[in-house]
Amino acid sequence: MAHYGDNRPPRYESGYEEVGDRLTEEFAGVHPSATVARCVAAARHGAQEVTGAAAPDLVERIARKHLQVLAIVAAEKRRQASRPSLGNAP
């Protein structure tokens, strides 16, 4: 998988640009475009490995679920970080 740490814009495999564009717009303000690109690539690879094919609609559904879970985890981490520590609380 490509590494996007060098500030280049993420690139999508042919046929998945629209998927990436839709999900980037849907998750704007939640995830950077590089995260969306990685989720699309991972979903495509996973679908290919499991089913032998990677139809764009399946890839989009898988990537969307991954992005939703990442958003939930990030929100929970922010919530926990904002709680005042009582010293003895778990």
PyMOL Python script that loads the backbone (N, CA, C, O; Angstrom):
from pymol import cmd

cmd.read_pdbstr("""\
ATOM      1  N   MET A   1       0.842  -1.164   0.000  1.00  0.00           N
ATOM      2  CA  MET A   1       0.000   0.000   0.000  1.00  0.00           C
ATOM      3  C   MET A   1       0.893   1.234   0.000  1.00  0.00           C
ATOM      4  O   MET A   1       1.966   1.238   0.602  1.00  0.00           O
ATOM      5  N   ALA A   2       0.445   2.259  -0.669  1.00  0.00           N
ATOM      6  CA  ALA A   2       1.239   3.480  -0.765  1.00  0.00           C
ATOM      7  C   ALA A   2       1.289   4.197   0.569  1.00  0.00           C
ATOM      8  O   ALA A   2       0.380   4.087   1.393  1.00  0.00           O
ATOM      9  N   HIS A   3       2.364   4.928   0.760  1.00  0.00           N
ATOM     10  CA  HIS A   3       2.532   5.724   1.969  1.00  0.00           C
ATOM     11  C   HIS A   3       2.287   7.175   1.591  1.00  0.00           C
ATOM     12  O   HIS A   3       2.850   7.671   0.616  1.00  0.00           O
ATOM     13  N   TYR A   4       1.439   7.861   2.369  1.00  0.00           N
ATOM     14  CA  TYR A   4       1.060   9.224   2.030  1.00  0.00           C
ATOM     15  C   TYR A   4       1.704  10.256   2.937  1.00  0.00           C
ATOM     16  O   TYR A   4       1.246  11.397   2.996  1.00  0.00           O
ATOM     17  N   GLY A   5       2.756   9.878   3.642  1.00  0.00           N
ATOM     18  CA  GLY A   5       3.404  10.795   4.557  1.00  0.00           C
ATOM     19  C   GLY A   5       4.210  11.876   3.872  1.00  0.00           C
ATOM     20  O   GLY A   5       4.692  12.794   4.535  1.00  0.00           O
ATOM     21  N   ASP A   6       4.370  11.791   2.562  1.00  0.00           N
ATOM     22  CA  ASP A   6       5.182  12.774   1.858  1.00  0.00           C
ATOM     23  C   ASP A   6       4.351  13.915   1.269  1.00  0.00           C
ATOM     24  O   ASP A   6       4.820  14.630   0.384  1.00  0.00           O
ATOM     25  N   ASN A   7       3.128  14.087   1.752  1.00  0.00           N
ATOM     26  CA  ASN A   7       2.229  15.173   1.368  1.00  0.00           C
ATOM     27  C   ASN A   7       1.717  15.100  -0.062  1.00  0.00           C
ATOM     28  O   ASN A   7       1.137  16.065  -0.561  1.00  0.00           O
ATOM     29  N   ARG A   8       1.924  13.972  -0.728  1.00  0.00           N
ATOM     30  CA  ARG A   8       1.300  13.810  -2.035  1.00  0.00           C
ATOM     31  C   ARG A   8      -0.167  13.458  -1.838  1.00  0.00           C
ATOM     32  O   ARG A   8      -0.510  12.769  -0.878  1.00  0.00           O
ATOM     33  N   PRO A   9      -1.038  13.921  -2.730  1.00  0.00           N
ATOM     34  CA  PRO A   9      -2.442  13.563  -2.579  1.00  0.00           C
ATOM     35  C   PRO A   9      -2.625  12.057  -2.783  1.00  0.00           C
ATOM     36  O   PRO A   9      -1.902  11.446  -3.570  1.00  0.00           O
ATOM     37  N   PRO A  10      -3.582  11.461  -2.082  1.00  0.00           N
ATOM     38  CA  PRO A  10      -3.803  10.030  -2.258  1.00  0.00           C
ATOM     39  C   PRO A  10      -4.290   9.730  -3.668  1.00  0.00           C
ATOM     40  O   PRO A  10      -4.961  10.549  -4.296  1.00  0.00           O
ATOM     41  N   ARG A  11      -3.942   8.540  -4.154  1.00  0.00           N
ATOM     42  CA  ARG A  11      -4.374   8.118  -5.480  1.00  0.00           C
ATOM     43  C   ARG A  11      -5.190   6.857  -5.344  1.00  0.00           C
ATOM     44  O   ARG A  11      -4.933   6.032  -4.467  1.00  0.00           O
ATOM     45  N   TYR A  12      -6.159   6.705  -6.198  1.00  0.00           N
ATOM     46  CA  TYR A  12      -7.035   5.548  -6.176  1.00  0.00           C
ATOM     47  C   TYR A  12      -6.760   4.684  -7.392  1.00  0.00           C
ATOM     48  O   TYR A  12      -6.384   5.173  -8.458  1.00  0.00           O
ATOM     49  N   GLU A  13      -6.958   3.391  -7.206  1.00  0.00           N
ATOM     50  CA  GLU A  13      -6.883   2.473  -8.332  1.00  0.00           C
ATOM     51  C   GLU A  13      -7.968   2.861  -9.334  1.00  0.00           C
ATOM     52  O   GLU A  13      -8.994   3.429  -8.961  1.00  0.00           O
ATOM     53  N   SER A  14      -7.737   2.558 -10.580  1.00  0.00           N
ATOM     54  CA  SER A  14      -8.709   2.861 -11.623  1.00  0.00           C
ATOM     55  C   SER A  14     -10.059   2.240 -11.286  1.00  0.00           C
ATOM     56  O   SER A  14     -10.140   1.069 -10.913  1.00  0.00           O
ATOM     57  N   GLY A  15     -11.102   3.024 -11.420  1.00  0.00           N
ATOM     58  CA  GLY A  15     -12.448   2.544 -11.136  1.00  0.00           C
ATOM     59  C   GLY A  15     -12.913   2.852  -9.721  1.00  0.00           C
ATOM     60  O   GLY A  15     -14.091   2.673  -9.410  1.00  0.00           O
ATOM     61  N   TYR A  16     -12.016   3.310  -8.860  1.00  0.00           N
ATOM     62  CA  TYR A  16     -12.375   3.574  -7.474  1.00  0.00           C
ATOM     63  C   TYR A  16     -12.282   5.054  -7.126  1.00  0.00           C
ATOM     64  O   TYR A  16     -12.463   5.426  -5.967  1.00  0.00           O
ATOM     65  N   GLU A  17     -12.004   5.895  -8.104  1.00  0.00           N
ATOM     66  CA  GLU A  17     -11.897   7.328  -7.858  1.00  0.00           C
ATOM     67  C   GLU A  17     -13.210   7.891  -7.327  1.00  0.00           C
ATOM     68  O   GLU A  17     -13.218   8.676  -6.378  1.00  0.00           O
ATOM     69  N   GLU A  18     -14.326   7.485  -7.945  1.00  0.00           N
ATOM     70  CA  GLU A  18     -15.629   7.997  -7.519  1.00  0.00           C
ATOM     71  C   GLU A  18     -15.950   7.560  -6.099  1.00  0.00           C
ATOM     72  O   GLU A  18     -16.519   8.327  -5.322  1.00  0.00           O
ATOM     73  N   VAL A  19     -15.587   6.325  -5.758  1.00  0.00           N
ATOM     74  CA  VAL A  19     -15.785   5.834  -4.391  1.00  0.00           C
ATOM     75  C   VAL A  19     -15.011   6.727  -3.427  1.00  0.00           C
ATOM     76  O   VAL A  19     -15.561   7.196  -2.431  1.00  0.00           O
ATOM     77  N   GLY A  20     -13.749   6.957  -3.722  1.00  0.00           N
ATOM     78  CA  GLY A  20     -12.922   7.803  -2.873  1.00  0.00           C
ATOM     79  C   GLY A  20     -13.448   9.215  -2.768  1.00  0.00           C
ATOM     80  O   GLY A  20     -13.441   9.810  -1.690  1.00  0.00           O
ATOM     81  N   ASP A  21     -13.907   9.758  -3.892  1.00  0.00           N
ATOM     82  CA  ASP A  21     -14.441  11.120  -3.883  1.00  0.00           C
ATOM     83  C   ASP A  21     -15.695  11.218  -3.016  1.00  0.00           C
ATOM     84  O   ASP A  21     -15.837  12.154  -2.229  1.00  0.00           O
ATOM     85  N   ARG A  22     -16.605  10.252  -3.162  1.00  0.00           N
ATOM     86  CA  ARG A  22     -17.834  10.268  -2.361  1.00  0.00           C
ATOM     87  C   ARG A  22     -17.520  10.155  -0.863  1.00  0.00           C
ATOM     88  O   ARG A  22     -18.065  10.897  -0.046  1.00  0.00           O
ATOM     89  N   LEU A  23     -16.639   9.223  -0.522  1.00  0.00           N
ATOM     90  CA  LEU A  23     -16.328   9.024   0.894  1.00  0.00           C
ATOM     91  C   LEU A  23     -15.530  10.200   1.466  1.00  0.00           C
ATOM     92  O   LEU A  23     -15.711  10.555   2.631  1.00  0.00           O
ATOM     93  N   THR A  24     -14.653  10.805   0.666  1.00  0.00           N
ATOM     94  CA  THR A  24     -13.915  11.986   1.121  1.00  0.00           C
ATOM     95  C   THR A  24     -14.889  13.108   1.444  1.00  0.00           C
ATOM     96  O   THR A  24     -14.736  13.795   2.454  1.00  0.00           O
ATOM     97  N   GLU A  25     -15.888  13.297   0.592  1.00  0.00           N
ATOM     98  CA  GLU A  25     -16.893  14.327   0.842  1.00  0.00           C
ATOM     99  C   GLU A  25     -17.746  13.976   2.060  1.00  0.00           C
ATOM    100  O   GLU A  25     -18.036  14.837   2.891  1.00  0.00           O
ATOM    101  N   GLU A  26     -18.144  12.714   2.162  1.00  0.00           N
ATOM    102  CA  GLU A  26     -18.991  12.282   3.274  1.00  0.00           C
ATOM    103  C   GLU A  26     -18.291  12.440   4.623  1.00  0.00           C
ATOM    104  O   GLU A  26     -18.928  12.796   5.615  1.00  0.00           O
ATOM    105  N   PHE A  27     -16.989  12.178   4.663  1.00  0.00           N
ATOM    106  CA  PHE A  27     -16.248  12.224   5.916  1.00  0.00           C
ATOM    107  C   PHE A  27     -15.368  13.467   6.053  1.00  0.00           C
ATOM    108  O   PHE A  27     -14.445  13.492   6.867  1.00  0.00           O
ATOM    109  N   ALA A  28     -15.654  14.489   5.262  1.00  0.00           N
ATOM    110  CA  ALA A  28     -14.912  15.752   5.371  1.00  0.00           C
ATOM    111  C   ALA A  28     -15.087  16.299   6.774  1.00  0.00           C
ATOM    112  O   ALA A  28     -16.201  16.330   7.296  1.00  0.00           O
ATOM    113  N   GLY A  29     -14.006  16.727   7.382  1.00  0.00           N
ATOM    114  CA  GLY A  29     -14.064  17.243   8.734  1.00  0.00           C
ATOM    115  C   GLY A  29     -13.957  16.149   9.791  1.00  0.00           C
ATOM    116  O   GLY A  29     -13.836  16.436  10.982  1.00  0.00           O
ATOM    117  N   VAL A  30     -14.004  14.901   9.349  1.00  0.00           N
ATOM    118  CA  VAL A  30     -13.883  13.771  10.265  1.00  0.00           C
ATOM    119  C   VAL A  30     -12.553  13.055  10.033  1.00  0.00           C
ATOM    120  O   VAL A  30     -11.804  12.789  10.973  1.00  0.00           O
ATOM    121  N   HIS A  31     -12.274  12.748   8.765  1.00  0.00           N
ATOM    122  CA  HIS A  31     -11.047  12.049   8.399  1.00  0.00           C
ATOM    123  C   HIS A  31     -10.357  12.780   7.254  1.00  0.00           C
ATOM    124  O   HIS A  31     -11.028  13.291   6.358  1.00  0.00           O
ATOM    125  N   PRO A  32      -9.030  12.838   7.270  1.00  0.00           N
ATOM    126  CA  PRO A  32      -8.320  13.414   6.125  1.00  0.00           C
ATOM    127  C   PRO A  32      -8.457  12.510   4.898  1.00  0.00           C
ATOM    128  O   PRO A  32      -8.735  11.318   5.025  1.00  0.00           O
ATOM    129  N   SER A  33      -8.263  13.076   3.736  1.00  0.00           N
ATOM    130  CA  SER A  33      -8.418  12.317   2.490  1.00  0.00           C
ATOM    131  C   SER A  33      -7.453  11.134   2.423  1.00  0.00           C
ATOM    132  O   SER A  33      -7.777  10.118   1.808  1.00  0.00           O
ATOM    133  N   ALA A  34      -6.284  11.243   3.039  1.00  0.00           N
ATOM    134  CA  ALA A  34      -5.334  10.132   3.035  1.00  0.00           C
ATOM    135  C   ALA A  34      -5.891   8.937   3.804  1.00  0.00           C
ATOM    136  O   ALA A  34      -5.666   7.793   3.409  1.00  0.00           O
ATOM    137  N   THR A  35      -6.610   9.186   4.889  1.00  0.00           N
ATOM    138  CA  THR A  35      -7.228   8.096   5.646  1.00  0.00           C
ATOM    139  C   THR A  35      -8.308   7.429   4.814  1.00  0.00           C
ATOM    140  O   THR A  35      -8.419   6.203   4.796  1.00  0.00           O
ATOM    141  N   VAL A  36      -9.101   8.232   4.129  1.00  0.00           N
ATOM    142  CA  VAL A  36     -10.133   7.678   3.256  1.00  0.00           C
ATOM    143  C   VAL A  36      -9.494   6.818   2.174  1.00  0.00           C
ATOM    144  O   VAL A  36      -9.970   5.719   1.893  1.00  0.00           O
ATOM    145  N   ALA A  37      -8.423   7.310   1.567  1.00  0.00           N
ATOM    146  CA  ALA A  37      -7.748   6.557   0.503  1.00  0.00           C
ATOM    147  C   ALA A  37      -7.222   5.224   1.026  1.00  0.00           C
ATOM    148  O   ALA A  37      -7.326   4.203   0.347  1.00  0.00           O
ATOM    149  N   ARG A  38      -6.654   5.234   2.236  1.00  0.00           N
ATOM    150  CA  ARG A  38      -6.155   3.979   2.811  1.00  0.00           C
ATOM    151  C   ARG A  38      -7.294   3.005   3.082  1.00  0.00           C
ATOM    152  O   ARG A  38      -7.143   1.804   2.861  1.00  0.00           O
ATOM    153  N   CYS A  39      -8.428   3.505   3.555  1.00  0.00           N
ATOM    154  CA  CYS A  39      -9.574   2.627   3.811  1.00  0.00           C
ATOM    155  C   CYS A  39     -10.133   2.052   2.517  1.00  0.00           C
ATOM    156  O   CYS A  39     -10.518   0.884   2.476  1.00  0.00           O
ATOM    157  N   VAL A  40     -10.182   2.848   1.474  1.00  0.00           N
ATOM    158  CA  VAL A  40     -10.657   2.348   0.176  1.00  0.00           C
ATOM    159  C   VAL A  40      -9.704   1.272  -0.335  1.00  0.00           C
ATOM    160  O   VAL A  40     -10.148   0.225  -0.807  1.00  0.00           O
ATOM    161  N   ALA A  41      -8.406   1.521  -0.245  1.00  0.00           N
ATOM    162  CA  ALA A  41      -7.429   0.529  -0.704  1.00  0.00           C
ATOM    163  C   ALA A  41      -7.515  -0.754   0.114  1.00  0.00           C
ATOM    164  O   ALA A  41      -7.446  -1.850  -0.443  1.00  0.00           O
ATOM    165  N   ALA A  42      -7.666  -0.626   1.430  1.00  0.00           N
ATOM    166  CA  ALA A  42      -7.769  -1.809   2.288  1.00  0.00           C
ATOM    167  C   ALA A  42      -9.061  -2.579   2.007  1.00  0.00           C
ATOM    168  O   ALA A  42      -9.061  -3.810   1.989  1.00  0.00           O
ATOM    169  N   ALA A  43     -10.150  -1.859   1.790  1.00  0.00           N
ATOM    170  CA  ALA A  43     -11.424  -2.510   1.488  1.00  0.00           C
ATOM    171  C   ALA A  43     -11.351  -3.241   0.149  1.00  0.00           C
ATOM    172  O   ALA A  43     -11.872  -4.347   0.003  1.00  0.00           O
ATOM    173  N   ARG A  44     -10.708  -2.616  -0.810  1.00  0.00           N
ATOM    174  CA  ARG A  44     -10.553  -3.256  -2.125  1.00  0.00           C
ATOM    175  C   ARG A  44      -9.728  -4.525  -1.994  1.00  0.00           C
ATOM    176  O   ARG A  44     -10.097  -5.566  -2.537  1.00  0.00           O
ATOM    177  N   HIS A  45      -8.624  -4.443  -1.283  1.00  0.00           N
ATOM    178  CA  HIS A  45      -7.760  -5.607  -1.105  1.00  0.00           C
ATOM    179  C   HIS A  45      -8.504  -6.717  -0.348  1.00  0.00           C
ATOM    180  O   HIS A  45      -8.438  -7.884  -0.733  1.00  0.00           O
ATOM    181  N   GLY A  46      -9.202  -6.353   0.711  1.00  0.00           N
ATOM    182  CA  GLY A  46      -9.944  -7.338   1.494  1.00  0.00           C
ATOM    183  C   GLY A  46     -11.035  -8.012   0.685  1.00  0.00           C
ATOM    184  O   GLY A  46     -11.193  -9.231   0.754  1.00  0.00           O
ATOM    185  N   ALA A  47     -11.786  -7.242  -0.077  1.00  0.00           N
ATOM    186  CA  ALA A  47     -12.844  -7.817  -0.908  1.00  0.00           C
ATOM    187  C   ALA A  47     -12.258  -8.764  -1.944  1.00  0.00           C
ATOM    188  O   ALA A  47     -12.803  -9.838  -2.197  1.00  0.00           O
ATOM    189  N   GLN A  48     -11.157  -8.363  -2.531  1.00  0.00           N
ATOM    190  CA  GLN A  48     -10.492  -9.202  -3.528  1.00  0.00           C
ATOM    191  C   GLN A  48     -10.030 -10.516  -2.903  1.00  0.00           C
ATOM    192  O   GLN A  48     -10.194 -11.580  -3.499  1.00  0.00           O
ATOM    193  N   GLU A  49      -9.458 -10.443  -1.712  1.00  0.00           N
ATOM    194  CA  GLU A  49      -8.958 -11.642  -1.031  1.00  0.00           C
ATOM    195  C   GLU A  49     -10.092 -12.584  -0.626  1.00  0.00           C
ATOM    196  O   GLU A  49      -9.968 -13.801  -0.763  1.00  0.00           O
ATOM    197  N   VAL A  50     -11.188 -12.027  -0.131  1.00  0.00           N
ATOM    198  CA  VAL A  50     -12.264 -12.855   0.407  1.00  0.00           C
ATOM    199  C   VAL A  50     -13.188 -13.378  -0.691  1.00  0.00           C
ATOM    200  O   VAL A  50     -13.546 -14.556  -0.691  1.00  0.00           O
ATOM    201  N   THR A  51     -13.569 -12.520  -1.613  1.00  0.00           N
ATOM    202  CA  THR A  51     -14.572 -12.922  -2.609  1.00  0.00           C
ATOM    203  C   THR A  51     -13.994 -13.176  -3.993  1.00  0.00           C
ATOM    204  O   THR A  51     -14.675 -13.732  -4.854  1.00  0.00           O
ATOM    205  N   GLY A  52     -12.760 -12.780  -4.213  1.00  0.00           N
ATOM    206  CA  GLY A  52     -12.159 -12.938  -5.531  1.00  0.00           C
ATOM    207  C   GLY A  52     -12.480 -11.800  -6.469  1.00  0.00           C
ATOM    208  O   GLY A  52     -12.029 -11.796  -7.615  1.00  0.00           O
ATOM    209  N   ALA A  53     -13.252 -10.832  -6.004  1.00  0.00           N
ATOM    210  CA  ALA A  53     -13.617  -9.675  -6.818  1.00  0.00           C
ATOM    211  C   ALA A  53     -13.722  -8.467  -5.895  1.00  0.00           C
ATOM    212  O   ALA A  53     -13.840  -8.608  -4.678  1.00  0.00           O
ATOM    213  N   ALA A  54     -13.678  -7.302  -6.482  1.00  0.00           N
ATOM    214  CA  ALA A  54     -13.776  -6.075  -5.688  1.00  0.00           C
ATOM    215  C   ALA A  54     -14.631  -5.064  -6.425  1.00  0.00           C
ATOM    216  O   ALA A  54     -14.132  -4.061  -6.936  1.00  0.00           O
ATOM    217  N   ALA A  55     -15.921  -5.339  -6.472  1.00  0.00           N
ATOM    218  CA  ALA A  55     -16.844  -4.410  -7.126  1.00  0.00           C
ATOM    219  C   ALA A  55     -16.840  -3.087  -6.367  1.00  0.00           C
ATOM    220  O   ALA A  55     -16.831  -3.089  -5.136  1.00  0.00           O
ATOM    221  N   PRO A  56     -16.846  -1.959  -7.074  1.00  0.00           N
ATOM    222  CA  PRO A  56     -16.801  -0.664  -6.401  1.00  0.00           C
ATOM    223  C   PRO A  56     -17.883  -0.470  -5.341  1.00  0.00           C
ATOM    224  O   PRO A  56     -17.610   0.145  -4.310  1.00  0.00           O
ATOM    225  N   ASP A  57     -19.104  -0.974  -5.556  1.00  0.00           N
ATOM    226  CA  ASP A  57     -20.147  -0.784  -4.546  1.00  0.00           C
ATOM    227  C   ASP A  57     -19.832  -1.550  -3.264  1.00  0.00           C
ATOM    228  O   ASP A  57     -20.120  -1.063  -2.171  1.00  0.00           O
ATOM    229  N   LEU A  58     -19.248  -2.736  -3.380  1.00  0.00           N
ATOM    230  CA  LEU A  58     -18.845  -3.499  -2.202  1.00  0.00           C
ATOM    231  C   LEU A  58     -17.690  -2.793  -1.485  1.00  0.00           C
ATOM    232  O   LEU A  58     -17.692  -2.676  -0.260  1.00  0.00           O
ATOM    233  N   VAL A  59     -16.727  -2.336  -2.241  1.00  0.00           N
ATOM    234  CA  VAL A  59     -15.580  -1.618  -1.668  1.00  0.00           C
ATOM    235  C   VAL A  59     -16.063  -0.377  -0.927  1.00  0.00           C
ATOM    236  O   VAL A  59     -15.574  -0.076   0.162  1.00  0.00           O
ATOM    237  N   GLU A  60     -17.004   0.334  -1.497  1.00  0.00           N
ATOM    238  CA  GLU A  60     -17.532   1.544  -0.856  1.00  0.00           C
ATOM    239  C   GLU A  60     -18.219   1.208   0.463  1.00  0.00           C
ATOM    240  O   GLU A  60     -18.013   1.904   1.457  1.00  0.00           O
ATOM    241  N   ARG A  61     -19.026   0.161   0.488  1.00  0.00           N
ATOM    242  CA  ARG A  61     -19.708  -0.214   1.727  1.00  0.00           C
ATOM    243  C   ARG A  61     -18.715  -0.614   2.813  1.00  0.00           C
ATOM    244  O   ARG A  61     -18.859  -0.215   3.968  1.00  0.00           O
ATOM    245  N   ILE A  62     -17.711  -1.401   2.443  1.00  0.00           N
ATOM    246  CA  ILE A  62     -16.699  -1.830   3.419  1.00  0.00           C
ATOM    247  C   ILE A  62     -15.913  -0.626   3.937  1.00  0.00           C
ATOM    248  O   ILE A  62     -15.735  -0.468   5.144  1.00  0.00           O
ATOM    249  N   ALA A  63     -15.447   0.214   3.026  1.00  0.00           N
ATOM    250  CA  ALA A  63     -14.655   1.384   3.428  1.00  0.00           C
ATOM    251  C   ALA A  63     -15.481   2.320   4.308  1.00  0.00           C
ATOM    252  O   ALA A  63     -14.960   2.863   5.282  1.00  0.00           O
ATOM    253  N   ARG A  64     -16.751   2.516   3.985  1.00  0.00           N
ATOM    254  CA  ARG A  64     -17.613   3.388   4.790  1.00  0.00           C
ATOM    255  C   ARG A  64     -17.721   2.858   6.219  1.00  0.00           C
ATOM    256  O   ARG A  64     -17.638   3.628   7.177  1.00  0.00           O
ATOM    257  N   LYS A  65     -17.905   1.550   6.363  1.00  0.00           N
ATOM    258  CA  LYS A  65     -17.978   0.955   7.709  1.00  0.00           C
ATOM    259  C   LYS A  65     -16.678   1.171   8.475  1.00  0.00           C
ATOM    260  O   LYS A  65     -16.700   1.520   9.655  1.00  0.00           O
ATOM    261  N   HIS A  66     -15.550   0.963   7.808  1.00  0.00           N
ATOM    262  CA  HIS A  66     -14.253   1.189   8.454  1.00  0.00           C
ATOM    263  C   HIS A  66     -14.137   2.636   8.924  1.00  0.00           C
ATOM    264  O   HIS A  66     -13.707   2.893  10.048  1.00  0.00           O
ATOM    265  N   LEU A  67     -14.515   3.567   8.078  1.00  0.00           N
ATOM    266  CA  LEU A  67     -14.417   4.986   8.416  1.00  0.00           C
ATOM    267  C   LEU A  67     -15.365   5.351   9.556  1.00  0.00           C
ATOM    268  O   LEU A  67     -15.018   6.170  10.408  1.00  0.00           O
ATOM    269  N   GLN A  68     -16.553   4.755   9.582  1.00  0.00           N
ATOM    270  CA  GLN A  68     -17.484   4.999  10.675  1.00  0.00           C
ATOM    271  C   GLN A  68     -16.912   4.500  12.000  1.00  0.00           C
ATOM    272  O   GLN A  68     -17.007   5.182  13.020  1.00  0.00           O
ATOM    273  N   VAL A  69     -16.318   3.310  11.979  1.00  0.00           N
ATOM    274  CA  VAL A  69     -15.721   2.761  13.201  1.00  0.00           C
ATOM    275  C   VAL A  69     -14.561   3.636  13.664  1.00  0.00           C
ATOM    276  O   VAL A  69     -14.438   3.923  14.855  1.00  0.00           O
ATOM    277  N   LEU A  70     -13.719   4.058  12.741  1.00  0.00           N
ATOM    278  CA  LEU A  70     -12.613   4.949  13.112  1.00  0.00           C
ATOM    279  C   LEU A  70     -13.132   6.248  13.741  1.00  0.00           C
ATOM    280  O   LEU A  70     -12.532   6.760  14.687  1.00  0.00           O
ATOM    281  N   ALA A  71     -14.231   6.773  13.226  1.00  0.00           N
ATOM    282  CA  ALA A  71     -14.804   8.003  13.773  1.00  0.00           C
ATOM    283  C   ALA A  71     -15.333   7.764  15.189  1.00  0.00           C
ATOM    284  O   ALA A  71     -15.175   8.621  16.058  1.00  0.00           O
ATOM    285  N   ILE A  72     -15.955   6.617  15.429  1.00  0.00           N
ATOM    286  CA  ILE A  72     -16.465   6.290  16.758  1.00  0.00           C
ATOM    287  C   ILE A  72     -15.310   6.168  17.751  1.00  0.00           C
ATOM    288  O   ILE A  72     -15.384   6.691  18.863  1.00  0.00           O
ATOM    289  N   VAL A  73     -14.255   5.486  17.352  1.00  0.00           N
ATOM    290  CA  VAL A  73     -13.091   5.314  18.227  1.00  0.00           C
ATOM    291  C   VAL A  73     -12.460   6.673  18.546  1.00  0.00           C
ATOM    292  O   VAL A  73     -12.115   6.942  19.697  1.00  0.00           O
ATOM    293  N   ALA A  74     -12.312   7.514  17.545  1.00  0.00           N
ATOM    294  CA  ALA A  74     -11.719   8.837  17.766  1.00  0.00           C
ATOM    295  C   ALA A  74     -12.589   9.670  18.709  1.00  0.00           C
ATOM    296  O   ALA A  74     -12.066  10.367  19.579  1.00  0.00           O
ATOM    297  N   ALA A  75     -13.908   9.603  18.544  1.00  0.00           N
ATOM    298  CA  ALA A  75     -14.806  10.355  19.419  1.00  0.00           C
ATOM    299  C   ALA A  75     -14.710   9.845  20.856  1.00  0.00           C
ATOM    300  O   ALA A  75     -14.728  10.639  21.797  1.00  0.00           O
ATOM    301  N   GLU A  76     -14.611   8.549  21.028  1.00  0.00           N
ATOM    302  CA  GLU A  76     -14.484   7.973  22.370  1.00  0.00           C
ATOM    303  C   GLU A  76     -13.165   8.384  23.013  1.00  0.00           C
ATOM    304  O   GLU A  76     -13.126   8.696  24.204  1.00  0.00           O
ATOM    305  N   LYS A  77     -12.097   8.388  22.244  1.00  0.00           N
ATOM    306  CA  LYS A  77     -10.808   8.825  22.786  1.00  0.00           C
ATOM    307  C   LYS A  77     -10.871  10.291  23.217  1.00  0.00           C
ATOM    308  O   LYS A  77     -10.339  10.652  24.267  1.00  0.00           O
ATOM    309  N   ARG A  78     -11.515  11.129  22.417  1.00  0.00           N
ATOM    310  CA  ARG A  78     -11.656  12.541  22.785  1.00  0.00           C
ATOM    311  C   ARG A  78     -12.497  12.686  24.050  1.00  0.00           C
ATOM    312  O   ARG A  78     -12.193  13.507  24.916  1.00  0.00           O
ATOM    313  N   ARG A  79     -13.555  11.883  24.149  1.00  0.00           N
ATOM    314  CA  ARG A  79     -14.433  11.935  25.316  1.00  0.00           C
ATOM    315  C   ARG A  79     -13.663  11.536  26.572  1.00  0.00           C
ATOM    316  O   ARG A  79     -13.776  12.190  27.609  1.00  0.00           O
ATOM    317  N   GLN A  80     -12.894  10.479  26.476  1.00  0.00           N
ATOM    318  CA  GLN A  80     -12.125  10.013  27.628  1.00  0.00           C
ATOM    319  C   GLN A  80     -11.036  11.014  28.012  1.00  0.00           C
ATOM    320  O   GLN A  80     -10.756  11.204  29.196  1.00  0.00           O
ATOM    321  N   ALA A  81     -10.432  11.643  27.031  1.00  0.00           N
ATOM    322  CA  ALA A  81      -9.384  12.623  27.301  1.00  0.00           C
ATOM    323  C   ALA A  81      -9.933  13.870  27.980  1.00  0.00           C
ATOM    324  O   ALA A  81      -9.215  14.547  28.716  1.00  0.00           O
ATOM    325  N   SER A  82     -11.193  14.174  27.736  1.00  0.00           N
ATOM    326  CA  SER A  82     -11.776  15.392  28.309  1.00  0.00           C
ATOM    327  C   SER A  82     -12.324  15.168  29.718  1.00  0.00           C
ATOM    328  O   SER A  82     -12.641  16.138  30.405  1.00  0.00           O
ATOM    329  N   ARG A  83     -12.444  13.919  30.167  1.00  0.00           N
ATOM    330  CA  ARG A  83     -12.929  13.646  31.519  1.00  0.00           C
ATOM    331  C   ARG A  83     -11.845  14.013  32.532  1.00  0.00           C
ATOM    332  O   ARG A  83     -10.672  13.696  32.336  1.00  0.00           O
ATOM    333  N   PRO A  84     -12.239  14.674  33.600  1.00  0.00           N
ATOM    334  CA  PRO A  84     -11.250  14.986  34.629  1.00  0.00           C
ATOM    335  C   PRO A  84     -10.828  13.722  35.360  1.00  0.00           C
ATOM    336  O   PRO A  84     -11.656  12.859  35.653  1.00  0.00           O
ATOM    337  N   SER A  85      -9.572  13.618  35.646  1.00  0.00           N
ATOM    338  CA  SER A  85      -9.051  12.462  36.347  1.00  0.00           C
ATOM    339  C   SER A  85      -9.281  12.627  37.839  1.00  0.00           C
ATOM    340  O   SER A  85      -9.000  13.684  38.404  1.00  0.00           O
ATOM    341  N   LEU A  86      -9.791  11.585  38.474  1.00  0.00           N
ATOM    342  CA  LEU A  86     -10.004  11.608  39.925  1.00  0.00           C
ATOM    343  C   LEU A  86      -8.900  10.902  40.661  1.00  0.00           C
ATOM    344  O   LEU A  86      -8.966  10.757  41.882  1.00  0.00           O
ATOM    345  N   GLY A  87      -7.894  10.460  39.955  1.00  0.00           N
ATOM    346  CA  GLY A  87      -6.771   9.817  40.574  1.00  0.00           C
ATOM    347  C   GLY A  87      -6.985   8.345  40.855  1.00  0.00           C
ATOM    348  O   GLY A  87      -6.093   7.535  40.603  1.00  0.00           O
ATOM    349  N   ASN A  88      -8.152   7.981  41.374  1.00  0.00           N
ATOM    350  CA  ASN A  88      -8.402   6.586  41.684  1.00  0.00           C
ATOM    351  C   ASN A  88      -9.474   5.964  40.790  1.00  0.00           C
ATOM    352  O   ASN A  88      -9.785   4.782  40.937  1.00  0.00           O
ATOM    353  N   ALA A  89     -10.025   6.719  39.893  1.00  0.00           N
ATOM    354  CA  ALA A  89     -11.059   6.190  38.997  1.00  0.00           C
ATOM    355  C   ALA A  89     -10.416   5.400  37.868  1.00  0.00           C
ATOM    356  O   ALA A  89      -9.335   5.752  37.397  1.00  0.00           O
ATOM    357  N   PRO A  90     -11.080   4.332  37.431  1.00  0.00           N
ATOM    358  CA  PRO A  90     -10.517   3.526  36.319  1.00  0.00           C
ATOM    359  C   PRO A  90     -10.548   4.251  35.001  1.00  0.00           C
ATOM    360  O   PRO A  90     -10.113   3.706  33.986  1.00  0.00           O
TER     361      PRO A  90
END
""", "prot")
cmd.dss("prot")
cmd.show_as("cartoon", "prot")
cmd.util.cbc("prot")
cmd.orient("prot")
